[in-house]
Amino acid sequence: MDVTATLARYVVSAPADSVPENVRREAVRSFLNWMGCAVGGSRHETVDIALAAISPFAGKPQAAVLGRGERLDIMHAALLNGISSHVFDFDDTHLRTIIHPAGPIASAILSMAQLKPVSGRDFLHAFILGVEVECRIGNAVYPAHYDIGWHITGTAGVFGAAAAAGKLLGLNEQQMIWALGIAGTQSSGFREMFGTMCKSFHPGRAAQNGLLAAHLAERGFTSSNRVLEAPRGFAHVMSTERNFDEITKGLGDSFEIALNTYKPFACGIVIHPIIDGCVQLRNEFGLKADEIERIDLEVDPLVLELTGKKTPQVGLEGKFSVYHSAAVAIIDGKAGEEEYSDSRVRDPQVVTLRDKVHAVASNTIAEDECHVTVTLSDGRVLKKHVEHAIGSLARPMSNADLDAKFSGLADPVLGAGAAARLRDLCWNIEKLEDVAVLATAAVPAA
Amino acid sequence: MDVTATLARYVVSAPADSVPENVRREAVRSFLNWMGCAVGGSRHETVDIALAAISPFAGKPQAAVLGRGERLDIMHAALLNGISSHVFDFDDTHLRTIIHPAGPIASAILSMAQLKPVSGRDFLHAFILGVEVECRIGNAVYPAHYDIGWHITGTAGVFGAAAAAGKLLGLNEQQMIWALGIAGTQSSGFREMFGTMCKSFHPGRAAQNGLLAAHLAERGFTSSNRVLEAPRGFAHVMSTERNFDEITKGLGDSFEIALNTYKPFACGIVIHPIIDGCVQLRNEFGLKADEIERIDLEVDPLVLELTGKKTPQVGLEGKFSVYHSAAVAIIDGKAGEEEYSDSRVRDPQVVTLRDKVHAVASNTIAEDECHVTVTLSDGRVLKKHVEHAIGSLARPMSNADLDAKFSGLADPVLGAGAAARLRDLCWNIEKLEDVAVLATAAVPAA
């Protein structure tokens, strides 16, 4: 079995004009959503700290930290933009694997494209191929790999970043095999870090490490030729189960990015059906927090496993608390970034309602489904069954939804006019002669 | 159980004057051996390629690439020196875990010490503590962790690098916990990469990633407080077995660096008893390759698992071939770096003898033991039982052996005079006011 070589051969030889229109459209939507998240997240404390820590060691000012004025060498710019784009937990989701595909890939190659011009067409193709590598590797090991405790966006993302960067560098097949090998032997990131600054560090490092892998491979830095399939390679060392057909079958016939989804809420995706249900009940019945006696949730088991934090203390923890999320959905009618600030997580009214939320896991409920039951002080019992959460493949975000989300993220950072110009550039990325203009447009005027 | 916090508290609070003399002496020997390996390995193709690839992205010239003229930011200098010091597979070994302790730690903190002065006393103490963290974590998960396929020098080394760097930065307990967390979530490196350039990349990255972790933690970058012990932390995710007492018991009472050993031969340590036995037989009987009919080896099972490459094609693979090693031991009477060149691995005489070597694993043989049987064309059968290989704890390298090894490595790079001066500085490291002089002395005159 020649898994790594097969995948490398595909990435190296795939022609840009072979990608169907619907796939390219979804790639543009993914990129736009990523850009909004990266610009929106760029002022987060996590980014401030990372930037302060690495600045004394960074190289020449080759690429922009999106949403900010600083310029760094392309490796560190990839790290910072990867952090920014994930720090709100608002980026895209490949539902089958819970990979957030764009972060590691786009952060790596948009940095690269500021060093040497890349057309929008080539950029989008490398992006699509990077996501393909990342998600196929994820498909091959999910859920066993994730269940062990690996943050799959980091562990699979580094392969995707290497593949996309390697495509733009024009690596040959042997070099691409090495790029995947050097990437894979850096694959890392624990789910234990969820709720801390390290969570967004993972896609940032995946971008940076994949980018380095491609550049080392270009110069002839060798690795095993079988990083994916060898008995001591990625799929055996980092997973208890694996299916290599997921990596090698139908390459070029299907595209994982076509299955990408975008979050309407700024938190762990498994909470989305609950927020959706709570917001619907709130709006239908004009619910007020102080008239609620208790809230019962029936959810997929993964919800409690991933987002079972009962008493979050900071905003980042709130994103992994189904209890906090249900409370703010009722009180605020939404779950944007403001609902996950440190102060909102500690707000007495929110805490009081949060403590009234009870959740039980059910094996008969799908990941994008839930039952919400609100019991009022006056004895009334209100129920909502969400079959598919908004933002799921069954109820996708429209282009208009994505525009509104983009504005919500980018307007406060760039100003509405500049944000709109950046948004239009993203929609038209395939027509750009040099995608570096995107990075320029994503930095606020001095 | 408070494993990470207990370890962090120890590192933060341990006073330098509490380390016994014999431990400090062994630390000096470890450092000297590391320095020789780093200088000696600095001209290897692996280092050339890595340097060429990262140079366009490196930061200010803060620290030296040992054995060379280039200067890089401290993070990249740590990477390069970590690669150099391991690329010959000639560095130190903590036999219980097969960790090569010095590489990740010394590479990280000698870079740091070129940015801000550090006394030899403080440097050596941070080095000892880093090795302690690295090897205790190794002890807690070895052999299960290693058997899965993890290159433990990389996976455990990153913690040690973070701890040593954090000690020099003066981190408080919470910051040290974060440093270990940020380090752990980057823990990576597959044994699958043995025999390729990625093997020495692992300690290099461990040094660089641990150094970054400490600097991020210093600024307040958060991680889980329980990276080692949490159900989704290092010891559960990356090992099937674990014993946390190995990390927390007797801190300050014993020192793992006191158990460090140094290689007389430039290859995987499990081959050392075989080389020792072959060299002894050669010298005792004046053996010539063309009079040998076959060579039979009875070895620990790990020898075949780690070094079973029957037909190595390049020098790096030769270091993981017990067959090649036995052949050159007979022909050359030694196994230095020259015996593991690409040309030596392809030499027809070596290949002919290599093909006559047969190895069988035995469960009754210790890791530093072997039986060598040489059958000659004239019917004679010669046997040698090596109970403990030279370089093992039972037959340690003397200071004079280490001096000779250092000269063999450093003289060709620095010249004999400069190498001797560097050697003397290393022996006297505890008296240095500023260890940056070591880096200066380790660079050849322009």
Interface residues (C-beta under 8 A of the other chain):
Chain A: T46 I49 A50 A52 A53 I54 P56 F57 A58 G59 K60 Q62 D73 I74 M75 H76 I148 G149 W150 G181 I182 G184 T185 Q186 S187 S188 G189 F190 R191 E192 M193 T196 M197 C198 F201 H202 R205 L212 H215 L216 E218 R219 G220 F221 T222 S223 S224 R226 V227 A230 P231 R232 G233 F234 H236 V237
Chain B: T46 I49 A50 A52 A53 I54 P56 F57 A58 G59 K60 Q62 D73 I74 M75 H76 I148 G149 W150 G181 I182 G184 T185 Q186 S187 S188 G189 F190 R191 E192 M193 T196 M197 C198 F201 H202 R205 L212 H215 L216 E218 R219 G220 F221 T222 S223 S224 R226 V227 A230 P231 R232 G233 F234 H236 V237
